[in-house]
Amino acid sequence: MADAATPNLDSPQAFQTQVAQILAITARAWRLTPRSAQALARRAAYGYVPRRTRLRTAAALALRPAGPSFAYSW
């Protein structure tokens, strides 16, 4: 049986609300300045990889030899 103090975090909105509350309490405890709306908007999404990096990685993988490398075999 679930405790009355335990929030139901089945929906993403409820989970995000809980996370925001925890961050706010932690920020107050550590006396951190809150982030501005602009700073939050500038922050890249989790897992974001810039396009240039993706293209360079793809090009490097395309130029790699297909077979096993025996450069260090004696």
Sequence and secondary structure as in RCSB ss.txt:
>XXXX:A:sequence
MADAATPNLDSPQAFQTQVAQILAITARAWRLTPRSAQALARRAAYGYVPRRTRLRTAAALALRPAGPSFAYSW
>XXXX:A:secstr
   TTS    SHHHHHHHHHHHHHHHHHHTT     HHHHHHS  TT   HHHHHHHHHHHHHS SS   TT  
